[in-house]
Amino acid sequence: MRILGGILAGDLLFVVLSAAMLELLKRDPQPAGGTQFLAATAALGALFALAAGYLAATIARKSPVLAGLGVAILITLGPLALVVISRPGAVWPQIAAFVLLALAALAGAVVRSRTHPERAA
């Protein structure tokens, strides 16, 4: 139950932080916004995903990497399905960004698991 709670909390953190970033910037990152803007939003997204994976691992305790993997899957699959369905053009930049975000979420969980190992009860 803690694993599921961690996954949902991590995904919620990622969604809230990403939505807040887009609201503060008052821009949609999807249209051609320039390479610097896309790189900056991707870097912030990776930071948010890292925090989400870390939070999920913190809540899950005994299976931190599994919780991070769950967050990575949620971060990737939902938006990826929308991109593939709605965008007839080249989708590789979005897919690359989603892979980066998934890896960042997993990295956050791995960092948590290595810096705070839980003792077996």
PyRosetta script that sets phi, psi and omega in degrees:
from pyrosetta import init, pose_from_sequence

init()
pose = pose_from_sequence("MRILGGILAGDLLFVVLSAAMLELLKRDPQPAGGTQFLAATAALGALFALAAGYLAATIARKSPVLAGLGVAILITLGPLALVVISRPGAVWPQIAAFVLLALAALAGAVVRSRTHPERAA")
pose.set_psi(1, -36.1)
pose.set_omega(1, 178.8)
pose.set_phi(2, -66.8)
pose.set_psi(2, -33.0)
pose.set_omega(2, 179.5)
pose.set_phi(3, -64.6)
pose.set_psi(3, -47.5)
pose.set_omega(3, 179.6)
pose.set_phi(4, -62.7)
pose.set_psi(4, -42.4)
pose.set_omega(4, 176.8)
pose.set_phi(5, -61.1)
pose.set_psi(5, -40.7)
pose.set_omega(5, 178.2)
pose.set_phi(6, -64.9)
pose.set_psi(6, -42.4)
pose.set_omega(6, 179.1)
pose.set_phi(7, -62.1)
pose.set_psi(7, -47.2)
pose.set_omega(7, -178.8)
pose.set_phi(8, -66.2)
pose.set_psi(8, -40.7)
pose.set_omega(8, 178.5)
pose.set_phi(9, -65.4)
pose.set_psi(9, -42.1)
pose.set_omega(9, 178.3)
pose.set_phi(10, -63.3)
pose.set_psi(10, -43.4)
pose.set_omega(10, 178.9)
pose.set_phi(11, -65.7)
pose.set_psi(11, -40.2)
pose.set_omega(11, 178.1)
pose.set_phi(12, -62.6)
pose.set_psi(12, -42.1)
pose.set_omega(12, 177.5)
pose.set_phi(13, -59.9)
pose.set_psi(13, -45.2)
pose.set_omega(13, 179.6)
pose.set_phi(14, -60.9)
pose.set_psi(14, -46.5)
pose.set_omega(14, -178.4)
pose.set_phi(15, -63.0)
pose.set_psi(15, -45.7)
pose.set_omega(15, -178.4)
pose.set_phi(16, -64.5)
pose.set_psi(16, -45.6)
pose.set_omega(16, 179.8)
pose.set_phi(17, -64.7)
pose.set_psi(17, -40.8)
pose.set_omega(17, 179.2)
pose.set_phi(18, -65.6)
pose.set_psi(18, -43.6)
pose.set_omega(18, 178.9)
pose.set_phi(19, -64.8)
pose.set_psi(19, -39.5)
pose.set_omega(19, 177.9)
pose.set_phi(20, -63.9)
pose.set_psi(20, -40.7)
pose.set_omega(20, 178.6)
pose.set_phi(21, -61.4)
pose.set_psi(21, -47.5)
pose.set_omega(21, -179.2)
pose.set_phi(22, -65.5)
pose.set_psi(22, -35.5)
pose.set_omega(22, 178.3)
pose.set_phi(23, -68.0)
pose.set_psi(23, -41.8)
pose.set_omega(23, 179.3)
pose.set_phi(24, -67.8)
pose.set_psi(24, -35.8)
pose.set_omega(24, -179.9)
pose.set_phi(25, -79.7)
pose.set_psi(25, -20.2)
pose.set_omega(25, -179.5)
pose.set_phi(26, 55.8)
pose.set_psi(26, 36.9)
pose.set_omega(26, 179.0)
pose.set_phi(27, -141.2)
pose.set_psi(27, 152.0)
pose.set_omega(27, 174.3)
pose.set_phi(28, -97.0)
pose.set_psi(28, 123.8)
pose.set_omega(28, -176.3)
pose.set_phi(29, -74.1)
pose.set_psi(29, -11.9)
pose.set_omega(29, -175.5)
pose.set_phi(30, -71.7)
pose.set_psi(30, -47.4)
pose.set_omega(30, 179.5)
pose.set_phi(31, -64.8)
pose.set_psi(31, 164.3)
pose.set_omega(31, 179.9)
pose.set_phi(32, -58.9)
pose.set_psi(32, 104.5)
pose.set_omega(32, -177.3)
pose.set_phi(33, -114.7)
pose.set_psi(33, 8.0)
pose.set_omega(33, -179.1)
pose.set_phi(34, 97.6)
pose.set_psi(34, 148.7)
pose.set_omega(34, -176.7)
pose.set_phi(35, -64.9)
pose.set_psi(35, -40.0)
pose.set_omega(35, -178.5)
pose.set_phi(36, -65.1)
pose.set_psi(36, -41.5)
pose.set_omega(36, 179.3)
pose.set_phi(37, -64.3)
pose.set_psi(37, -44.4)
pose.set_omega(37, 179.9)
pose.set_phi(38, -64.2)
pose.set_psi(38, -40.0)
pose.set_omega(38, 178.9)
pose.set_phi(39, -65.5)
pose.set_psi(39, -41.2)
pose.set_omega(39, 179.8)
pose.set_phi(40, -66.0)
pose.set_psi(40, -43.1)
pose.set_omega(40, 179.4)
pose.set_phi(41, -68.5)
pose.set_psi(41, -34.3)
pose.set_omega(41, 177.1)
pose.set_phi(42, -66.7)
pose.set_psi(42, -40.3)
pose.set_omega(42, 178.9)
pose.set_phi(43, -65.7)
pose.set_psi(43, -42.9)
pose.set_omega(43, 176.9)
pose.set_phi(44, -65.1)
pose.set_psi(44, -40.6)
pose.set_omega(44, 177.1)
pose.set_phi(45, -60.3)
pose.set_psi(45, -40.8)
pose.set_omega(45, 177.8)
pose.set_phi(46, -64.6)
pose.set_psi(46, -39.0)
pose.set_omega(46, 176.9)
pose.set_phi(47, -64.3)
pose.set_psi(47, -42.1)
pose.set_omega(47, 177.3)
pose.set_phi(48, -64.0)
pose.set_psi(48, -40.5)
pose.set_omega(48, 179.0)
pose.set_phi(49, -66.4)
pose.set_psi(49, -38.5)
pose.set_omega(49, 176.5)
pose.set_phi(50, -60.0)
pose.set_psi(50, -45.8)
pose.set_omega(50, 178.0)
pose.set_phi(51, -63.8)
pose.set_psi(51, -38.1)
pose.set_omega(51, 179.7)
pose.set_phi(52, -65.5)
pose.set_psi(52, -43.9)
pose.set_omega(52, 177.3)
pose.set_phi(53, -64.2)
pose.set_psi(53, -38.7)
pose.set_omega(53, 178.2)
pose.set_phi(54, -64.5)
pose.set_psi(54, -45.1)
pose.set_omega(54, 178.6)
pose.set_phi(55, -62.4)
pose.set_psi(55, -45.1)
pose.set_omega(55, 179.5)
pose.set_phi(56, -59.4)
pose.set_psi(56, -43.3)
pose.set_omega(56, 179.7)
pose.set_phi(57, -66.6)
pose.set_psi(57, -36.0)
pose.set_omega(57, 178.8)
pose.set_phi(58, -64.2)
pose.set_psi(58, -44.1)
pose.set_omega(58, -179.2)
pose.set_phi(59, -70.9)
pose.set_psi(59, -40.5)
pose.set_omega(59, -175.4)
pose.set_phi(60, -69.8)
pose.set_psi(60, -31.3)
pose.set_omega(60, -179.9)
pose.set_phi(61, 59.4)
pose.set_psi(61, -72.4)
pose.set_omega(61, -170.3)
pose.set_phi(62, -77.7)
pose.set_psi(62, -23.6)
pose.set_omega(62, 178.9)
pose.set_phi(63, -129.9)
pose.set_psi(63, 64.5)
pose.set_omega(63, -173.6)
pose.set_phi(64, -64.4)
pose.set_psi(64, -40.0)
pose.set_omega(64, -177.7)
pose.set_phi(65, -70.2)
pose.set_psi(65, -35.6)
pose.set_omega(65, 176.1)
pose.set_phi(66, -62.3)
pose.set_psi(66, -40.9)
pose.set_omega(66, 177.5)
pose.set_phi(67, -64.8)
pose.set_psi(67, -42.1)
pose.set_omega(67, 177.0)
pose.set_phi(68, -63.3)
pose.set_psi(68, -37.8)
pose.set_omega(68, 176.9)
pose.set_phi(69, -64.4)
pose.set_psi(69, -39.9)
pose.set_omega(69, 177.2)
pose.set_phi(70, -61.6)
pose.set_psi(70, -42.8)
pose.set_omega(70, 177.3)
pose.set_phi(71, -64.4)
pose.set_psi(71, -42.5)
pose.set_omega(71, 179.2)
pose.set_phi(72, -59.4)
pose.set_psi(72, -42.4)
pose.set_omega(72, 179.3)
pose.set_phi(73, -65.0)
pose.set_psi(73, -45.3)
pose.set_omega(73, 179.4)
pose.set_phi(74, -64.3)
pose.set_psi(74, -40.8)
pose.set_omega(74, 179.5)
pose.set_phi(75, -62.7)
pose.set_psi(75, -35.3)
pose.set_omega(75, -174.1)
pose.set_phi(76, -86.7)
pose.set_psi(76, -49.7)
pose.set_omega(76, -168.0)
pose.set_phi(77, -68.5)
pose.set_psi(77, -44.2)
pose.set_omega(77, -178.4)
pose.set_phi(78, -60.3)
pose.set_psi(78, -60.0)
pose.set_omega(78, 179.7)
pose.set_phi(79, -63.5)
pose.set_psi(79, -33.8)
pose.set_omega(79, 179.9)
pose.set_phi(80, -63.2)
pose.set_psi(80, -41.8)
pose.set_omega(80, 177.6)
pose.set_phi(81, -61.4)
pose.set_psi(81, -41.2)
pose.set_omega(81, 178.9)
pose.set_phi(82, -64.9)
pose.set_psi(82, -40.4)
pose.set_omega(82, 179.9)
pose.set_phi(83, -64.8)
pose.set_psi(83, -46.0)
pose.set_omega(83, -177.9)
pose.set_phi(84, -65.4)
pose.set_psi(84, -39.3)
pose.set_omega(84, -178.4)
pose.set_phi(85, -73.6)
pose.set_psi(85, -42.3)
pose.set_omega(85, -170.2)
pose.set_phi(86, -94.2)
pose.set_psi(86, -17.2)
pose.set_omega(86, -175.4)
pose.set_phi(87, -110.9)
pose.set_psi(87, 108.7)
pose.set_omega(87, 180.0)
pose.set_phi(88, -76.3)
pose.set_psi(88, -17.6)
pose.set_omega(88, -177.2)
pose.set_phi(89, -81.8)
pose.set_psi(89, -158.0)
pose.set_omega(89, -179.7)
pose.set_phi(90, -67.0)
pose.set_psi(90, 128.6)
pose.set_omega(90, -178.2)
pose.set_phi(91, -112.9)
pose.set_psi(91, 0.8)
pose.set_omega(91, -175.6)
pose.set_phi(92, -61.5)
pose.set_psi(92, -34.1)
pose.set_omega(92, 178.3)
pose.set_phi(93, -64.1)
pose.set_psi(93, -39.5)
pose.set_omega(93, 178.7)
pose.set_phi(94, -68.1)
pose.set_psi(94, -40.7)
pose.set_omega(94, 179.0)
pose.set_phi(95, -63.3)
pose.set_psi(95, -41.6)
pose.set_omega(95, 178.0)
pose.set_phi(96, -61.7)
pose.set_psi(96, -40.9)
pose.set_omega(96, 178.4)
pose.set_phi(97, -64.5)
pose.set_psi(97, -42.1)
pose.set_omega(97, -179.5)
pose.set_phi(98, -66.3)
pose.set_psi(98, -36.4)
pose.set_omega(98, 176.3)
pose.set_phi(99, -64.8)
pose.set_psi(99, -42.4)
pose.set_omega(99, 176.8)
pose.set_phi(100, -59.2)
pose.set_psi(100, -44.8)
pose.set_omega(100, -179.6)
pose.set_phi(101, -65.0)
pose.set_psi(101, -41.2)
pose.set_omega(101, 179.0)
pose.set_phi(102, -63.4)
pose.set_psi(102, -43.8)
pose.set_omega(102, 178.6)
pose.set_phi(103, -64.4)
pose.set_psi(103, -35.9)
pose.set_omega(103, 177.8)
pose.set_phi(104, -66.2)
pose.set_psi(104, -41.1)
pose.set_omega(104, 178.1)
pose.set_phi(105, -62.9)
pose.set_psi(105, -43.4)
pose.set_omega(105, 178.6)
pose.set_phi(106, -65.5)
pose.set_psi(106, -39.0)
pose.set_omega(106, 178.1)
pose.set_phi(107, -62.9)
pose.set_psi(107, -38.9)
pose.set_omega(107, 177.1)
pose.set_phi(108, -60.7)
pose.set_psi(108, -40.5)
pose.set_omega(108, 178.4)
pose.set_phi(109, -67.7)
pose.set_psi(109, -39.9)
pose.set_omega(109, 179.7)
pose.set_phi(110, -66.0)
pose.set_psi(110, -41.5)
pose.set_omega(110, 177.7)
pose.set_phi(111, -59.5)
pose.set_psi(111, -45.9)
pose.set_omega(111, 179.2)
pose.set_phi(112, -61.7)
pose.set_psi(112, -43.5)
pose.set_omega(112, -176.8)
pose.set_phi(113, -67.0)
pose.set_psi(113, -30.0)
pose.set_omega(113, -179.0)
pose.set_phi(114, -86.6)
pose.set_psi(114, -27.7)
pose.set_omega(114, -178.8)
pose.set_phi(115, -89.6)
pose.set_psi(115, -21.3)
pose.set_omega(115, 179.9)
pose.set_phi(116, -135.3)
pose.set_psi(116, 68.2)
pose.set_omega(116, -179.2)
pose.set_phi(117, -66.8)
pose.set_psi(117, 134.2)
pose.set_omega(117, 179.3)
pose.set_phi(118, -85.9)
pose.set_psi(118, 140.0)
pose.set_omega(118, 177.0)
pose.set_phi(119, -82.3)
pose.set_psi(119, 142.4)
pose.set_omega(119, 177.0)
pose.set_phi(120, -67.0)
pose.set_psi(120, 134.5)
pose.set_omega(120, -177.4)
pose.set_phi(121, -79.1)
pose.dump_pdb("model.pdb")
